[in-house]
Amino acid sequence: MELGSRNDMESEEQGLSEGSEHQHDQECDDDSVLEMATAFADFHPTDDSQLGLQLGDKVAIISKNSADWWWARKGELTGYVPTNHITSHSDEGGGWQDGEYFGSYNTMKLHLEMLQDKPRNTAYFTAIQQNQHRIQDKVVLDVGCGTGILSMSAVKHGKAAKVFAVEASEFAKQTQALIEANGMADSIHVLEGKVESMKLPEQVDLIISEWMGTFLLFEWMIESVILARDRWLKEDGVIWPSHATLYLVPCSAEELYQTKVGFWESVHGFDFSALMPLAKEEFFHTPLYNHVMKTEDCLSLPQKILQLDMKTVTGSELEETTHHFEYTLNKAGTLHGFAAWFQVDFAGFHGDASEPFVFLNTGPDYPLTHWKQTLFMMDSPITVDQGDTLDGTVTIERNKVWRRHLRVNLEYSFTSITTKDIKVFTKLFPIWR
Ligand SMILES: N=C(N)NCC[C@H]1O[C@@H](n2cnc3c(N)ncnc32)[C@H](O)[C@@H]1O
């Protein structure tokens, strides 16, 4: 999915072409095989009805005799394997493109970018440090732990007793080495595999995860976090981030527009304006995931278009959401489109909601993060005055086939305060399909 930074991956979505469907396991064709699975931990058999496993072994599941033991085949050998040592491949299909997705998280460039994102890491570390007295001696689940940085912080700063650090990409092998190098192997258990198919030995007190993608939802990892919450978080447990909010604001993007589209007006003295529609289609068909906007680009106050309580939100609620907006422009200028960003909060432990809590805001009024802002460019800029209004809806629709992708539909009417003239606009933006 990405060949470099997480942001690059969105522009490299071609990497998620149909041809990139994961390789169908040959053994799957044997009709006695229910599905394939991979061992994410070594298993040493205690009797000869059991099959020994090494981390990374692929086994063919023949029958699921019980919740804890499945009859499996590894090469010519058959025997029982413990289900809490293997992760099933069954959800690799279904348009999740897991091969590419998890393969892409096995890059140093991506982890470098995330670990160098100071506001990102500071928010998580501060939340952990400020709640040490509530995390001490507790059990934590880190969903999508990557290098394990949040798990290590939960132990070092939060004094957690035990952390299950779940990571589906091969990078988990590096993570295990890092945990050992930092003397934390007895409290942090790295589990390679998808959290959906993980079998933990106990419920947890705290789930920590950094799951936010472009426009908050891209990658749709939020569904994995919700599933882990429903399956493994204690009733009175806490999930961080505890809340996620998506913001949208009408804005100018003059420099970008001139660079990508205005440029064609006159190219070395020649009229190339006939190419402007092609430029708009190519450059503005999808949102720009790495736009850095300035506060003065905002033409109104931002509005919240999605508010999630991570303790209660369900996957089905997120399939399609629509938010009605009304903006009154607070300055004259040029309306090129809309910018979006998110905020995540780390509340939930506090008894009293009034207690200050830590939050991470990726908007233009806060220190820049690797998410930057997401810019939805409309095709025709309009000159606007203070007092003009925009009235419309933003619909976020998850792709029914490509389950990590979504589409954002913007539909609104623009009313000029002076002429009372009304113009209607609509545009559908795939992220990225
Ligand atoms: N936009 C993000 N913050 N993406 C973080 C994704 C990190 O979580 C890992 N990850 C994503 N989904 C899962 C999952 N279902 N199970 C385990 N690890 C996951 C992924 O391999 C990467 O290390």
Ligand as a Chemical Component Dictionary entry (heavy atoms), coordinates in Angstrom:
data_LIG
# 
_chem_comp.id                   LIG 
_chem_comp.type                 NON-POLYMER 
_chem_comp.pdbx_formal_charge   0 
_chem_comp.three_letter_code    LIG 
# 
loop_
_chem_comp_atom.comp_id 
_chem_comp_atom.atom_id 
_chem_comp_atom.alt_atom_id 
_chem_comp_atom.type_symbol 
_chem_comp_atom.charge 
_chem_comp_atom.model_Cartn_x 
_chem_comp_atom.model_Cartn_y 
_chem_comp_atom.model_Cartn_z 
_chem_comp_atom.pdbx_ordinal 
LIG N1  N1  N 0 -2.621 4.804  10.452 1  
LIG C1  C1  C 0 -2.012 4.136  11.408 2  
LIG N2  N2  N 0 -1.798 4.619  12.608 3  
LIG N3  N3  N 0 -1.591 2.912  11.130 4  
LIG C2  C2  C 0 -0.873 2.133  12.146 5  
LIG C3  C3  C 0 -0.899 0.727  11.682 6  
LIG C4  C4  C 0 0.001  -0.191 12.522 7  
LIG O1  O1  O 0 -0.850 -1.141 13.145 8  
LIG C5  C5  C 0 -0.677 -2.415 12.540 9  
LIG N4  N4  N 0 -2.018 -2.974 12.363 10 
LIG C6  C6  C 0 -3.040 -2.450 11.638 11 
LIG N5  N5  N 0 -4.137 -3.238 11.727 12 
LIG C7  C7  C 0 -3.798 -4.269 12.541 13 
LIG C8  C8  C 0 -4.488 -5.422 13.013 14 
LIG N6  N6  N 0 -5.777 -5.655 12.656 15 
LIG N7  N7  N 0 -3.853 -6.277 13.839 16 
LIG C9  C9  C 0 -2.560 -6.044 14.189 17 
LIG N8  N8  N 0 -1.827 -4.986 13.771 18 
LIG C10 C10 C 0 -2.456 -4.111 12.956 19 
LIG C11 C11 C 0 0.041  -2.150 11.226 20 
LIG O2  O2  O 0 0.795  -3.270 10.814 21 
LIG C12 C12 C 0 0.923  -0.965 11.608 22 
LIG O3  O3  O 0 2.073  -1.369 12.294 23 
# 
loop_
_chem_comp_bond.comp_id 
_chem_comp_bond.atom_id_1 
_chem_comp_bond.atom_id_2 
_chem_comp_bond.value_order 
_chem_comp_bond.pdbx_ordinal 
LIG N1  C1  DOUB 1  
LIG C1  N2  SING 2  
LIG C1  N3  SING 3  
LIG N3  C2  SING 4  
LIG C2  C3  SING 5  
LIG C3  C4  SING 6  
LIG C4  O1  SING 7  
LIG C4  C12 SING 8  
LIG O1  C5  SING 9  
LIG C5  N4  SING 10 
LIG C5  C11 SING 11 
LIG N4  C6  SING 12 
LIG N4  C10 SING 13 
LIG C6  N5  DOUB 14 
LIG N5  C7  SING 15 
LIG C7  C8  SING 16 
LIG C7  C10 DOUB 17 
LIG C8  N6  SING 18 
LIG C8  N7  DOUB 19 
LIG N7  C9  SING 20 
LIG C9  N8  DOUB 21 
LIG N8  C10 SING 22 
LIG C11 O2  SING 23 
LIG C11 C12 SING 24 
LIG C12 O3  SING 25 
# 
